Amino acid sequence: MSAHNEDISGTDHHAGLQRAEDEVVGLASDLIRIDTTNTGDPETLVGERVAAEFVAGKLSEVGYDVTYVESGDHPGRGNVVARLPGADSSRGGLLVHGHLDVVPADAAEWSVHPFSGAVQDGYVWGRGAVDMKDMLAMSLAVARRLKRDGLTPPRDVVFAFLADEEAGGFHGAQWLADHRPELFEGCTEAISEVGGFSVTFKDGVRAYLIQSAEKGIRWLKLRVRARAGHGSMVHDDNAVTKLAEAVAKLGTHRFPLVLTDSVREFLDGVTEITGWDFPENDIEGAVAKLGNLSRIVGATLRDTANPTMLTAGYKHNVIPSVAEAAVDCRILPGREEAFDRELAELLGPDVEREWVGLPPVETRFEGRIVDAMSAALLAEDPGAKALPYMMSGGTDAKSFSRLGMNCYGFAPLKLPADLDFSALFHGVDERVPVDSLKFGTRVLDRFIRSS
């Protein structure tokens, strides 16, 4: 570590950190105001270029050498990567990554316009406030602070601001991992979204959930082919009927209960804090005691397959020859082959299946990086406890784990006890507390300087 960085307790350090705290709220608001809606449909998506250029400008302004990349033949899908050299080049580097795109929002449903970036009532409001322009703003504020103040982290830190995570990362993390892996050369660990947020248990004890695992994604398309005909006649080979039966069977199926190491470790940690038991003969009933958090944890106890779309026909009185359904499947680590067997048995040979998939990710919750995350949280919130957990959704960690990185969700936020945080992801009136952004900036700064 540089001599400059060894003396970080003086006025200059505190002034630099305070400046980062002061600007993080504005950065979050500015990023939210840039519409980066990703519908997954090339005809309706907005693209990330404007946001990527905004980030690139903020990094260049303080002296970073910035790489701006658009994926292949898809203009507007901007990605930004910048590296801050560390003191020890022999150590594996740290990747801090986040996605620029957001899911759609219907302004008519919101209390404020979803792309206003409004700062009111102690919150920053808008689509992306928690998924994940909050983390982008914190990462950007810390990156700017480190460069501006001449602070050298103990190892290389790569900051990446990426496109297309909400539709699988095919024009962002996946494309970069396949075509520009040199941008992440030497990185052995990574942090990103949906981890590091606080949950308040009894007696006001807070735990910060650090994501160490996530389920696999399989976006499945089912297709049934049958005989077309007139809707007024007797017809015993109806594609819509056959598909509906298959979808109903799959949608009501309960996959087996599986307690992974990550989930066991989380539940053991909750037991240590609260004294609550989680007996395996009633694990789902026990998890319900976690309140709003049970929506996430409950989904990590078994595989899920939720039908989301049906497509068939073109006229009321025509029986179509083809019917299709979309199913969102989420698969636990180690369950992929068993899931495939169970799916084939449920659907039978007459239902065609095709899919796009991303694998589960699971990383051990141990080592120097975990110690650094825990220490950074405890320094800002003494008495808190860091716990690993599995995320029911997926992130760009799936792409970077292919490059050999151990990936964690660590976007630290100290949240009000009564805030239903999980409901804000892709939800109406998405917002993040101003104080949480400032807290997260302090924690990230401390973590990066010590990890």
C-alpha positions as CSV (number, residue, x, y, z in Angstrom):
1,M,0.0,0.0,0.0
2,S,1.3,3.4,-0.9
3,A,2.7,5.8,1.8
4,H,-0.2,8.1,0.9
5,N,-2.7,5.4,1.6
6,E,-1.1,4.4,4.9
7,D,-2.0,7.7,6.5
8,I,-5.7,7.8,5.9
9,S,-6.9,9.2,9.3
10,G,-6.3,12.9,8.8
11,T,-8.3,15.8,7.5
12,D,-7.6,15.2,3.8
13,H,-9.0,11.6,4.1
14,H,-12.1,12.7,5.8
15,A,-12.7,15.6,3.4
16,G,-12.2,13.3,0.4
17,L,-14.7,10.7,1.8
18,Q,-17.2,13.5,2.7
19,R,-17.0,14.7,-0.8
20,A,-17.8,11.2,-2.1
21,E,-20.8,11.0,0.3
22,D,-22.0,14.5,-0.8
23,E,-21.9,13.5,-4.5
24,V,-23.4,10.0,-4.4
25,V,-27.0,11.2,-4.1
26,G,-26.6,13.4,-7.1
27,L,-25.0,10.7,-9.1
28,A,-27.8,8.2,-8.3
29,S,-30.4,10.8,-9.3
30,D,-28.6,11.7,-12.5
31,L,-28.3,8.0,-13.5
32,I,-32.0,7.4,-12.8
33,R,-33.0,10.3,-15.0
34,I,-31.2,8.6,-17.9
35,D,-33.8,6.1,-19.2
36,T,-32.0,2.8,-19.9
37,T,-35.1,0.6,-20.2
38,N,-34.3,-2.9,-21.4
39,T,-37.4,-4.7,-22.7
40,G,-35.3,-7.4,-24.3
41,D,-36.9,-6.5,-27.6
42,P,-34.6,-4.6,-30.1
43,E,-37.6,-2.7,-31.4
44,T,-38.5,-1.2,-28.0
45,L,-35.4,-1.1,-25.8
46,V,-33.7,2.3,-25.2
47,G,-30.1,1.3,-24.9
48,E,-27.4,2.1,-22.4
49,R,-25.1,4.5,-24.5
50,V,-26.1,7.7,-22.8
51,A,-25.7,6.3,-19.3
52,A,-22.4,4.7,-20.3
53,E,-21.1,8.0,-21.7
54,F,-22.2,9.8,-18.5
55,V,-20.2,7.3,-16.4
56,A,-17.2,7.4,-18.8
57,G,-17.2,11.2,-18.5
58,K,-17.2,11.1,-14.7
59,L,-14.3,8.7,-14.6
60,S,-12.3,10.5,-17.3
61,E,-12.8,13.8,-15.4
62,V,-10.7,12.5,-12.5
63,G,-8.0,10.9,-14.6
64,Y,-9.1,7.3,-15.4
65,D,-8.1,5.7,-18.7
66,V,-11.6,4.5,-19.7
67,T,-12.5,1.8,-22.2
68,Y,-15.9,2.2,-23.8
69,V,-17.2,-0.9,-25.7
70,E,-20.4,-1.7,-27.6
71,S,-21.1,-5.3,-28.2
72,G,-20.5,-6.5,-31.7
73,D,-23.2,-5.3,-34.2
74,H,-25.5,-3.9,-31.6
75,P,-25.0,-0.1,-31.4
76,G,-26.1,1.7,-28.3
77,R,-25.3,-1.2,-25.9
78,G,-22.6,0.6,-24.1
79,N,-20.2,-0.8,-21.5
80,V,-17.5,1.1,-19.6
81,V,-14.5,-0.4,-17.9
82,A,-11.7,1.3,-16.0
83,R,-8.8,-0.1,-13.9
84,L,-7.2,1.5,-10.8
85,P,-3.7,-0.1,-10.3
86,G,-3.0,-1.5,-6.8
87,A,0.1,-1.6,-4.6
88,D,0.6,-5.3,-5.1
89,S,0.4,-6.5,-8.7
90,S,1.0,-10.1,-7.6
91,R,-2.3,-10.3,-5.9
92,G,-5.5,-11.1,-7.7
93,G,-7.5,-8.1,-8.6
94,L,-11.0,-7.1,-7.5
95,L,-13.9,-6.5,-10.0
96,V,-16.6,-4.0,-8.9
97,H,-19.4,-4.3,-11.5
98,G,-22.9,-3.2,-12.0
99,H,-25.5,-2.9,-14.8
100,L,-26.7,0.3,-16.4
101,D,-30.0,-1.1,-17.8
102,V,-33.4,-1.2,-15.9
103,V,-36.7,-3.0,-16.4
104,P,-39.7,-1.1,-17.8
105,A,-41.9,1.1,-15.6
106,D,-45.4,2.4,-16.2
107,A,-45.5,6.0,-15.0
108,A,-49.2,5.9,-14.4
109,E,-48.7,3.4,-11.5
110,W,-46.0,5.5,-9.7
111,S,-46.3,8.3,-7.0
112,V,-43.4,10.1,-8.8
113,H,-42.3,9.8,-12.4
114,P,-40.1,6.6,-12.6
115,F,-37.3,8.5,-14.5
116,S,-37.4,11.7,-12.4
117,G,-34.6,10.8,-10.0
118,A,-36.6,12.8,-7.4
119,V,-35.0,13.3,-4.0
120,Q,-37.7,13.7,-1.5
121,D,-38.9,12.3,1.9
122,G,-35.3,11.1,2.6
123,Y,-35.3,8.8,-0.5
124,V,-34.0,8.9,-4.1
125,W,-36.9,7.7,-6.3
126,G,-37.1,6.1,-9.6
127,R,-36.6,3.0,-11.7
128,G,-33.2,1.5,-10.9
129,A,-32.9,3.1,-7.5
130,V,-32.2,-0.3,-6.0
131,D,-31.7,-2.3,-9.2
132,M,-29.1,-1.1,-9.5
133,K,-28.2,2.5,-10.0
134,D,-27.7,2.9,-6.3
135,M,-24.6,0.6,-6.5
136,L,-23.5,2.3,-9.7
137,A,-23.6,5.7,-7.9
138,M,-21.7,4.3,-4.9
139,S,-19.1,2.6,-7.0
140,L,-18.7,5.7,-9.2
141,A,-18.4,8.0,-6.1
142,V,-15.7,5.8,-4.5
143,A,-13.8,5.3,-7.8
144,R,-13.7,9.1,-8.3
145,R,-12.7,9.6,-4.6
146,L,-9.8,7.1,-4.8
147,K,-8.4,8.6,-8.0
148,R,-9.0,12.2,-7.1
149,D,-7.3,11.8,-3.7
150,G,-4.4,9.7,-5.0
151,L,-5.2,6.7,-2.9
152,T,-3.7,3.3,-4.0
153,P,-5.7,0.2,-3.1
154,P,-3.9,-2.9,-1.9
155,R,-4.6,-4.6,-5.2
156,D,-5.9,-3.7,-8.7
157,V,-9.5,-2.7,-8.8
158,V,-11.5,-2.9,-12.0
159,F,-14.7,-0.9,-12.2
160,A,-17.2,-2.1,-14.8
161,F,-20.5,-0.5,-15.8
162,L,-22.4,-2.9,-18.0
163,A,-25.3,-3.3,-20.5
164,D,-28.1,-5.8,-20.8
165,E,-28.1,-7.6,-17.4
166,E,-31.9,-7.5,-17.2
167,A,-32.1,-9.6,-20.4
168,G,-29.3,-12.0,-19.6
169,G,-26.2,-9.9,-20.2
170,F,-25.8,-11.1,-23.8
171,H,-24.7,-7.6,-24.9
172,G,-22.9,-6.8,-21.6
173,A,-21.1,-9.2,-19.2
174,Q,-21.5,-12.3,-21.4
175,W,-20.2,-10.6,-24.5
176,L,-17.3,-9.0,-22.7
177,A,-16.3,-12.3,-21.0
178,D,-16.3,-14.0,-24.4
179,H,-14.7,-11.2,-26.5
180,R,-12.8,-8.8,-24.2
181,P,-11.7,-11.0,-21.2
182,E,-8.4,-9.0,-21.2
183,L,-10.2,-6.1,-19.6
184,F,-10.6,-8.2,-16.5
185,E,-7.1,-9.8,-16.5
186,G,-5.9,-10.8,-13.1
187,C,-9.3,-10.4,-11.4
188,T,-10.0,-13.3,-9.0
189,E,-12.9,-11.9,-7.0
190,A,-15.9,-9.7,-7.8
191,I,-18.7,-7.8,-6.1
192,S,-21.9,-6.5,-7.4
193,E,-25.6,-6.2,-6.6
194,V,-28.3,-7.7,-4.3
195,G,-26.1,-8.2,-1.2
196,G,-24.8,-6.2,1.7
197,F,-28.2,-4.9,2.6
198,S,-29.4,-5.0,6.2
199,V,-32.3,-6.9,7.7
200,T,-33.5,-6.1,11.2
201,F,-34.3,-9.0,13.5
202,K,-35.6,-8.9,17.1
203,D,-34.2,-6.4,19.6
204,G,-33.0,-4.3,16.7
205,V,-30.1,-6.6,15.8
206,R,-29.1,-6.0,12.2
207,A,-27.7,-8.6,9.9
208,Y,-26.2,-7.7,6.5
209,L,-26.9,-10.4,3.9
210,I,-24.0,-11.0,1.5
211,Q,-24.9,-12.9,-1.6
212,S,-22.6,-15.9,-1.9
213,A,-24.8,-18.0,-4.3
214,E,-27.6,-17.5,-6.8
215,K,-29.9,-19.9,-8.6
216,G,-29.4,-20.7,-12.3
217,I,-31.7,-19.2,-14.9
218,R,-33.5,-21.1,-17.6
219,W,-35.8,-19.2,-19.9
220,L,-37.8,-22.1,-21.3
221,K,-40.0,-22.1,-24.4
222,L,-42.5,-24.9,-24.7
223,R,-44.1,-25.7,-28.0
224,V,-46.9,-28.1,-29.0
225,R,-47.7,-28.9,-32.6
226,A,-51.1,-30.4,-33.6
227,R,-53.7,-30.4,-36.4
228,A,-55.2,-27.1,-37.4
229,G,-59.0,-26.9,-37.9
230,H,-62.2,-25.0,-37.7
231,G,-63.2,-23.8,-34.3
232,S,-66.9,-24.9,-34.8
233,M,-66.1,-28.6,-35.3
234,V,-65.2,-31.6,-33.1
235,H,-61.4,-31.6,-32.8
236,D,-59.4,-34.1,-30.8
237,D,-55.9,-32.8,-31.6
238,N,-55.8,-29.3,-30.2
239,A,-52.4,-27.7,-29.7
240,V,-53.8,-25.1,-27.2
241,T,-55.5,-27.8,-25.1
242,K,-52.3,-29.9,-25.0
243,L,-50.1,-27.0,-24.1
244,A,-52.5,-25.7,-21.4
245,E,-52.4,-29.1,-19.8
246,A,-48.6,-29.2,-19.9
247,V,-48.3,-25.7,-18.5
248,A,-50.8,-26.4,-15.7
249,K,-48.9,-29.5,-14.7
250,L,-45.6,-27.7,-14.7
251,G,-46.9,-24.6,-13.0
252,T,-48.4,-26.5,-10.1
253,H,-45.5,-29.0,-9.7
254,R,-43.5,-28.9,-6.4
255,F,-39.8,-29.6,-7.0
256,P,-38.1,-31.4,-4.1
257,L,-36.8,-29.5,-1.1
258,V,-33.0,-29.1,-1.2
259,L,-31.0,-27.3,1.5
260,T,-27.8,-26.1,0.0
261,D,-24.7,-25.2,2.0
262,S,-25.4,-21.5,1.5
263,V,-29.0,-21.7,2.7
264,R,-28.0,-23.8,5.7
265,E,-25.3,-21.3,6.7
266,F,-27.8,-18.5,6.4
267,L,-30.4,-20.2,8.6
268,D,-27.8,-21.2,11.1
269,G,-26.8,-17.5,11.3
270,V,-30.4,-16.4,11.8
271,T,-30.8,-19.0,14.6
272,E,-27.7,-17.7,16.3
273,I,-29.1,-14.1,16.2
274,T,-32.7,-14.9,17.0
275,G,-33.0,-18.3,18.6
276,W,-35.5,-19.4,16.0
277,D,-35.4,-23.0,14.9
278,F,-35.6,-24.1,11.3
279,P,-36.5,-27.8,11.5
280,E,-36.3,-29.7,8.2
281,N,-39.7,-31.3,8.6
282,D,-41.3,-27.9,8.5
283,I,-38.6,-25.7,6.9
284,E,-41.0,-23.7,4.7
285,G,-43.2,-22.9,7.7
286,A,-40.2,-21.8,9.7
287,V,-38.9,-19.6,6.9
288,A,-42.2,-17.8,6.8
289,K,-41.2,-16.3,10.2
290,L,-38.7,-14.2,8.2
291,G,-41.5,-11.9,7.0
292,N,-40.8,-10.0,3.8
293,L,-37.4,-11.8,3.5
294,S,-39.2,-15.1,3.2
295,R,-40.1,-14.3,-0.4
296,I,-36.4,-14.5,-1.3
297,V,-35.3,-17.3,1.1
298,G,-38.4,-19.4,0.4
299,A,-37.5,-19.4,-3.3
300,T,-34.0,-20.8,-2.6
301,L,-35.4,-24.0,-0.9
302,R,-36.3,-25.7,-4.2
303,D,-36.3,-25.2,-8.0
304,T,-39.1,-23.2,-9.5
305,A,-40.8,-23.1,-12.9
306,N,-43.3,-20.3,-13.3
307,P,-45.2,-20.0,-16.6
308,T,-45.2,-16.3,-17.7
309,M,-46.5,-16.1,-21.3
310,L,-48.8,-18.0,-23.7
311,T,-48.9,-17.5,-27.5
312,A,-51.3,-19.3,-29.9
313,G,-53.6,-18.7,-32.8
314,Y,-54.5,-15.7,-35.0
315,K,-58.3,-15.9,-35.3
316,H,-61.2,-16.7,-32.9
317,N,-62.6,-19.5,-35.1
318,V,-59.4,-21.1,-36.2
319,I,-57.8,-23.9,-34.1
320,P,-54.0,-23.3,-34.5
321,S,-51.4,-25.9,-35.4
322,V,-48.9,-24.5,-32.9
323,A,-49.1,-23.2,-29.4
324,E,-46.2,-21.8,-27.3
325,A,-45.5,-20.9,-23.7
326,A,-42.7,-19.2,-21.9
327,V,-41.6,-20.5,-18.5
328,D,-39.2,-18.8,-16.1
329,C,-37.2,-21.6,-14.4
330,R,-34.7,-21.1,-11.5
331,I,-32.5,-24.0,-10.6
332,L,-30.5,-24.6,-7.4
333,P,-26.7,-25.2,-7.6
334,G,-26.1,-28.9,-8.3
335,R,-29.6,-29.6,-9.5
336,E,-29.3,-29.0,-13.2
337,E,-29.3,-32.6,-14.4
338,A,-32.0,-33.6,-11.9
339,F,-34.1,-30.7,-13.0
340,D,-33.8,-31.8,-16.7
341,R,-34.9,-35.3,-15.9
342,E,-37.9,-34.1,-13.8
343,L,-38.9,-31.7,-16.6
344,A,-38.8,-34.4,-19.2
345,E,-40.9,-36.7,-17.1
346,L,-43.5,-34.0,-16.4
347,L,-43.9,-32.8,-19.9
348,G,-43.5,-36.0,-21.9
349,P,-42.3,-36.4,-25.5
350,D,-44.9,-34.4,-27.3
351,V,-44.0,-31.0,-25.8
352,E,-40.9,-29.5,-27.5
353,R,-38.5,-27.6,-25.3
354,E,-35.9,-25.0,-26.1
355,W,-34.2,-22.6,-23.8
356,V,-31.6,-20.0,-23.0
357,G,-29.8,-20.7,-19.8
358,L,-27.3,-19.4,-17.3
359,P,-25.8,-21.6,-14.6
360,P,-26.1,-21.4,-10.9
361,V,-23.3,-19.8,-8.9
362,E,-22.1,-20.7,-5.5
363,T,-19.0,-19.3,-3.7
364,R,-17.7,-20.3,-0.3
365,F,-18.3,-17.6,2.4
366,E,-14.7,-17.5,3.7
367,G,-11.3,-15.9,3.3
368,R,-9.8,-12.5,3.2
369,I,-12.5,-10.9,1.1
370,V,-15.3,-12.0,3.4
371,D,-13.3,-10.7,6.4
372,A,-12.8,-7.4,4.7
373,M,-16.6,-7.1,3.9
374,S,-17.5,-8.0,7.4
375,A,-15.0,-5.6,8.9
376,A,-16.1,-2.7,6.7
377,L,-19.7,-3.2,7.7
378,L,-18.9,-3.5,11.4
379,A,-16.8,-0.3,11.3
380,E,-19.9,1.6,10.2
381,D,-22.5,-0.4,12.2
382,P,-20.9,-1.9,15.3
383,G,-22.7,-5.0,16.6
384,A,-24.1,-6.0,13.2
385,K,-23.5,-9.5,11.7
386,A,-22.7,-10.5,8.2
387,L,-24.5,-13.5,6.9
388,P,-24.2,-15.4,3.5
389,Y,-27.4,-16.0,1.6
390,M,-28.5,-17.3,-1.8
391,M,-30.3,-15.0,-4.2
392,S,-33.4,-16.4,-6.0
393,G,-32.7,-14.4,-9.1
394,G,-29.5,-14.1,-11.2
395,T,-26.8,-11.4,-11.9
396,D,-23.9,-10.8,-14.1
397,A,-21.9,-12.9,-11.7
398,K,-22.8,-15.9,-13.9
399,S,-20.6,-14.5,-16.7
400,F,-17.6,-13.5,-14.5
401,S,-17.6,-16.8,-12.6
402,R,-16.7,-18.3,-16.0
403,L,-13.5,-16.3,-15.9
404,G,-12.6,-17.9,-12.7
405,M,-13.7,-15.2,-10.3
406,N,-15.3,-15.8,-6.9
407,C,-18.4,-13.6,-7.0
408,Y,-20.4,-12.0,-4.2
409,G,-23.3,-9.6,-3.9
410,F,-22.1,-6.7,-1.9
411,A,-23.9,-3.4,-2.4
412,P,-24.0,-2.3,1.2
413,L,-27.1,-0.5,2.5
414,K,-28.2,0.2,6.0
415,L,-32.0,0.1,5.7
416,P,-34.9,1.2,7.8
417,A,-36.3,-1.8,9.8
418,D,-39.8,-1.2,8.3
419,L,-38.8,-0.9,4.6
420,D,-40.0,-3.9,2.5
421,F,-36.8,-3.9,0.4
422,S,-37.3,-7.0,-1.6
423,A,-40.6,-5.6,-2.9
424,L,-38.8,-2.7,-4.5
425,F,-36.9,-4.8,-7.0
426,H,-38.8,-4.3,-10.3
427,G,-41.6,-2.8,-8.2
428,V,-43.7,0.3,-8.3
429,D,-42.2,3.4,-6.4
430,E,-38.7,1.9,-6.3
431,R,-36.6,4.1,-4.1
432,V,-33.4,4.0,-1.9
433,P,-32.8,5.9,1.3
434,V,-30.4,8.9,1.0
435,D,-28.7,7.8,4.3
436,S,-28.3,4.3,2.9
437,L,-26.4,5.6,-0.1
438,K,-24.1,7.6,2.1
439,F,-23.6,4.6,4.4
440,G,-22.8,2.3,1.4
441,T,-20.3,4.8,0.1
442,R,-18.4,4.8,3.3
443,V,-18.5,1.0,3.6
444,L,-17.4,0.5,-0.1
445,D,-14.6,3.0,0.4
446,R,-13.3,1.2,3.5
447,F,-13.7,-2.3,1.9
448,I,-11.8,-1.4,-1.3
449,R,-9.0,0.2,0.6
450,S,-8.6,-2.9,2.8
451,S,-9.5,-5.9,0.7
